């Protein structure tokens, strides 16, 4: 079973805002696309990139939107990066240092892209390319890729900055609104990279109030194994109730039999996978909030608090309330 390309749900949410604004049946379409219906409540969870791009391409065709990616650009900013990436970039003083940090930590945002810099004759090509062909390069995905680069640079230069060129690998013409918003930027299709072109001098641009000139090296996330990846992918669906194994296998692009065999080889089962994913989410919620236990149970898709308590106790050996009081130290919690 190959690793499924994933991205943070935060990258899908701006598209949903655009589609809702024009009256598209977003909830129904998410269901049909096998994406989590409550995705907007879980921006930091990961979702299947292939399913997301297929959903967006269908929606754009049906609604007659020629450049859905450009609408996304206007609803996304660098503040939407993951907390881990923002924390790692914030103390870094130069554009070059922040782009290098982005290159190291891009998997926090999207597992299927790679970031790098090529310098030639006083210019720098900063690229964000798909690492595999599973998620095809098209206008929608490429707009997200170049915008990630632009926002990383704007964290130093300010929001008025624009690159000299934006290059897409796809056969694509940017819409008039994109050109009007970037009057000094050339748009080039059919390029070898999804990239932006800037003067090399931009890389040395410094933000003097960033706090320090010597930041610790960022923690580079390791590649999750298949079971860990499955747990992460199932999490955003749990608010709606646990999916059936056949539905989850379809999301993972394998047959139910192959999924069952893979889980058996890892010494687990689909029901165990769901229970462990719920338990891990529960410990996070209990540690980070004083949410009543009944609300925790509902958030995790349990039918009632009793079922939640039994499942939690089966793994932890203690009740959720006792875990919160004794393990986390919230003595006054319910």
C-alpha positions, 0 to 999 in steps of 0.5 A, spaced: 500 500 500 503 506 497 503 512 502 497 517 500 499 524 498 496 528 504 495 536 505 493 540 511 485 541 511 487 548 512 488 548 504 482 546 502 478 550 507 479 557 502 476 553 496 470 551 500 469 558 502 469 560 495 464 555 493 459 556 499 459 564 497 456 562 490 451 557 493 455 551 491 452 544 495 458 544 498 456 539 504 453 534 499 459 534 494 464 533 500 460 527 502 460 524 494 467 526 494 469 521 500 472 527 504 470 529 511 464 533 511 466 537 517 473 539 515 472 546 516 472 544 524 479 541 523 484 545 519 490 542 522 488 535 520 490 531 514 486 529 508 487 526 502 490 530 496 488 526 490 480 526 493 481 534 494 483 535 487 478 531 484 473 534 488 475 541 486 476 540 479 469 537 478 466 543 482 470 548 478 467 545 472 460 545 474 460 552 477 463 555 471 469 557 475 475 558 470 481 560 475 478 557 482 486 557 484 486 565 484 480 565 488 483 561 493 489 565 493 485 571 496 483 567 502 489 564 504 495 568 508 501 566 511 498 566 518 494 559 515 501 555 515 501 550 521 503 552 528 510 548 527 512 551 521 510 558 523 514 557 530 520 555 526 520 560 521 519 566 526 525 567 529 529 566 522 532 573 520 532 573 512 528 570 506 533 565 504 533 562 511 525 562 511 525 558 505 530 553 507 526 552 513 520 551 509 524 546 504 525 542 511 518 542 514 514 542 507 511 536 509 507 539 515 503 542 510 503 537 504 506 531 503 507 531 496 511 537 494 518 539 495 521 546 495 528 548 493 532 554 490 536 555 483 540 561 482 542 563 475 545 570 473 543 574 478 536 571 479 533 565 483 528 560 481 524 558 487 520 552 486 515 548 489 514 542 485 509 535 486 514 530 488 509 524 485 504 524 479 499 522 484 496 529 484 497 532 477 499 539 476 494 543 474 492 551 475 488 549 482 494 545 485 499 550 482 496 556 485 497 553 492 504 551 491 506 558 488 502 562 494 506 558 499 512 561 496 510 568 496 507 568 503 514 565 506 517 571 502 512 576 504 513 574 512 519 578 511 518 583 505 511 585 507 504 583 503 505 588 497 511 584 495 510 580 488 515 576 484 518 578 477 515 571 474 510 566 476 511 559 472 506 554 472 507 547 469 500 546 466 498 549 460 494 555 463 493 562 463 492 566 469 485 570 469 485 578 468 484 579 476 490 575 477 494 579 472 491 586 475 493 584 482 500 583 480 501 588 474 509 587 474 509 580 474 509 575 468 505 569 468 509 563 464 505 556 462 508 550 460 515 551 465 519 545 468 517 547 475 512 550 479 516 556 481 517 564 482 522 568 479 526 573 484 532 577 484 537 573 488 538 580 492 531 578 495 534 572 499 538 576 503 532 581 505 532 581 513 527 583 518 530 586 523 525 585 529 525 577 528 528 577 535 534 573 534 539 572 528 541 565 531 535 560 531 535 553 533 535 548 527 527 546 526 525 539 527 524 535 521 518 531 521 519 523 520 515 520 514 509 516 518 509 509 517 502 506 514 499 505 520 500 512 523 498 515 516 492 511 516 490 514 523 492 521 521 487 520 515 481 517 519 481 523 524 477 528 521 472 523 519 471 521 526 466 527 528 461 525 523 462 518 526 466 512 524 467 510 517 465 503 514 472 499 512 469 499 505 469 507 505 475 508 508 479 503 503 476 507 498 479 513 501 486 509 501 485 507 494 485 500 496 480 494 496 477 492 503 481 486 503 488 489 502 486 494 507 484 488 512 490 484 510 495 490 511 492 492 518 492 484 520 500 484 518 501 490 523 497 486 528 491 491 529 484 491 526 480 497 523 476 497 529 482 498 533 485 503 528 479 507 530 479 506 537 486 508 538 485 514 533 479 517 538 483 515 544 489 520 541 484 525 539 481 525 546 488 525 550 489 532 546 482 535 547 483 533 555 490 536 555 488 543 551 481 544 554 476 544 559 471 541 555 465 537 558 466 530 557 460 529 554 462 534 549 468 531 548 465 524 546 460 528 541 466 531 538 469 524 537 463 521 534 461 517 540 453 516 541 454 517 548 459 519 554 458 512 557 461 509 550 466 514 550 468 512 557 468 505 556 473 505 550 478 510 553 478 506 560 480 500 555 486 503 553 488 508 558 486 503 564 482 509 567 476 514 566 477 520 562 475 524 568 481 521 572 486 522 566 484 529 566 485 530 574 491 525 575 495 525 569 494 532 566 493 535 573 486 539 572 484 537 579 477 541 578 475 538 572 469 534 571 
